[in-house]
Amino acid sequence: MNFIIRKMTSEDVRTVAEIDRLSFSLPWPEHSFRYEVAENRAARCWVAETDDKRIAAMLVLWLIIDEAHVATLATHPDFRRQGIGAQILTTALRDAARAGATRALLEVREKNEAAQAMYKKFGFEVAGRRPKYYRDNGEDAILMTLHNLEFA
């Protein structure tokens, strides 16, 4: 199946929020995605869309001066393990680099080894941890940083 990566629109928000609910135990409320798309000037929001116009994945990145912060990234359960997460992350990081970002950072659950492995393939390195970051179960967040966006 082919996918196109494009900017998220307000029309995508309901589906994006559903993907978030299916993916995380602490999902963002729908109004947060609406804010990111319509009002947050630092936000760069992306979706991966199938040929038949289904949203398969989403990503929100904040560009703050020269730093790209991956705020959230999720793939719909029906489309996981197809490389879509890597595709949407590549697009977002390339866009951030073109806009002046020189490094990227993110937080990921300590037990989310699949996501950590994907980020490591991009060159992200563990930079620290936030103890008890996730309020649903007290799990630590692993801080990861990509020091050089020149790959993009």
C-alpha positions as CSV (number, residue, x, y, z in Angstrom):
1,M,0.0,0.0,0.0
2,N,1.2,3.5,-0.8
3,F,1.1,6.4,1.5
4,I,1.4,10.1,1.1
5,I,2.7,12.3,3.9
6,R,1.0,15.7,4.1
7,K,0.2,18.5,6.5
8,M,-2.6,17.8,8.9
9,T,-5.8,19.7,8.4
10,S,-8.7,20.5,10.7
11,E,-10.8,17.9,8.9
12,D,-8.2,15.3,10.0
13,V,-8.4,16.0,13.7
14,R,-11.2,13.7,14.6
15,T,-9.5,10.7,13.0
16,V,-6.1,11.8,14.4
17,A,-7.5,11.9,17.9
18,E,-9.0,8.4,17.4
19,I,-5.5,7.1,16.4
20,D,-4.1,8.7,19.5
21,R,-6.8,7.0,21.7
22,L,-6.0,3.6,20.1
23,S,-2.3,4.1,20.6
24,F,-1.8,5.7,24.0
25,S,-3.1,5.2,27.6
26,L,-2.9,9.0,28.0
27,P,-4.2,10.3,24.7
28,W,-4.5,14.0,23.8
29,P,-8.0,15.4,23.8
30,E,-9.4,16.3,20.4
31,H,-9.3,20.0,21.2
32,S,-5.5,19.8,21.7
33,F,-5.0,18.6,18.1
34,R,-7.4,21.3,16.9
35,Y,-5.2,23.9,18.8
36,E,-2.0,22.5,17.2
37,V,-3.4,22.6,13.7
38,A,-5.1,26.0,13.9
39,E,-3.4,28.1,16.5
40,N,0.0,26.9,17.6
41,R,2.5,28.7,15.4
42,A,5.3,26.4,16.6
43,A,3.4,23.3,15.6
44,R,4.0,21.3,12.4
45,C,1.4,18.6,12.1
46,W,1.5,15.7,9.7
47,V,-0.5,12.7,8.6
48,A,0.2,9.7,6.5
49,E,-2.8,9.0,4.2
50,T,-3.5,5.9,2.1
51,D,-4.5,5.9,-1.5
52,D,-8.1,5.5,-0.4
53,K,-7.8,8.5,1.8
54,R,-7.6,6.8,5.2
55,I,-5.3,8.4,7.8
56,A,-2.8,5.7,8.8
57,A,-0.4,7.8,11.1
58,M,0.0,11.2,12.6
59,L,2.8,13.3,14.0
60,V,3.0,16.6,15.8
61,L,6.3,18.4,16.0
62,W,7.1,21.7,17.7
63,L,9.8,23.9,16.1
64,I,11.2,26.2,18.7
65,I,14.1,28.3,17.4
66,D,16.6,25.7,16.2
67,E,15.1,22.7,18.0
68,A,12.5,20.2,16.8
69,H,10.5,18.5,19.6
70,V,8.5,15.5,18.5
71,A,5.4,15.9,20.6
72,T,3.5,12.8,19.5
73,L,3.7,10.2,16.8
74,A,1.3,7.3,16.4
75,T,0.3,4.8,13.7
76,H,-3.2,3.3,13.5
77,P,-3.1,-0.4,14.7
78,D,-4.2,-1.6,11.2
79,F,-1.1,0.0,9.6
80,R,1.7,-0.8,12.1
81,R,4.9,-2.5,11.2
82,Q,4.9,-1.1,7.7
83,G,7.4,1.6,8.1
84,I,4.9,4.4,8.1
85,G,6.2,5.9,11.4
86,A,9.7,6.1,10.0
87,Q,8.3,7.8,6.8
88,I,6.3,10.4,8.6
89,L,9.2,11.1,11.0
90,T,11.6,11.5,8.1
91,T,9.3,14.0,6.5
92,A,8.8,16.0,9.7
93,L,12.5,16.1,10.5
94,R,13.5,17.1,6.9
95,D,10.9,19.9,7.1
96,A,12.2,21.1,10.5
97,A,15.8,21.0,9.2
98,R,14.8,23.1,6.2
99,A,13.2,25.6,8.6
100,G,16.4,25.9,10.6
101,A,16.3,23.1,13.2
102,T,19.7,21.7,14.0
103,R,18.7,19.1,16.5
104,A,15.6,17.1,17.6
105,L,14.4,15.7,20.9
106,L,11.5,13.6,22.3
107,E,10.3,11.7,25.2
108,V,9.3,8.0,24.9
109,R,8.0,5.5,27.5
110,E,10.7,3.5,29.1
111,K,9.0,0.2,28.1
112,N,8.3,1.3,24.5
113,E,11.3,-0.6,23.1
114,A,9.9,-0.6,19.5
115,A,9.7,3.2,19.4
116,Q,13.1,3.5,21.0
117,A,14.6,1.2,18.4
118,M,13.1,3.2,15.5
119,Y,14.4,6.5,17.0
120,K,17.9,4.9,17.4
121,K,17.9,4.0,13.7
122,F,17.5,7.8,13.0
123,G,20.5,8.5,15.2
124,F,18.6,9.6,18.4
125,E,20.6,8.9,21.5
126,V,19.4,8.5,25.1
127,A,20.0,11.8,26.8
128,G,18.4,11.2,30.2
129,R,15.1,10.3,31.8
130,R,12.2,11.9,33.5
131,P,11.3,9.8,36.5
132,K,7.6,8.9,36.9
133,Y,6.7,11.1,33.9
134,Y,3.6,9.2,32.9
135,R,0.9,9.8,35.4
136,D,-1.2,6.7,34.4
137,N,1.4,4.2,35.8
138,G,4.3,6.2,37.0
139,E,6.5,5.0,34.2
140,D,9.7,6.9,33.4
141,A,10.2,8.8,30.1
142,I,13.4,8.3,28.3
143,L,14.7,11.5,26.8
144,M,16.2,11.1,23.4
145,T,18.1,13.6,21.3
146,L,19.3,13.7,17.7
147,H,22.2,16.1,17.7
148,N,22.5,16.6,14.0
149,L,19.7,17.0,11.5
150,E,22.0,17.1,8.5
151,F,20.8,13.6,7.5
152,A,17.5,15.2,6.5
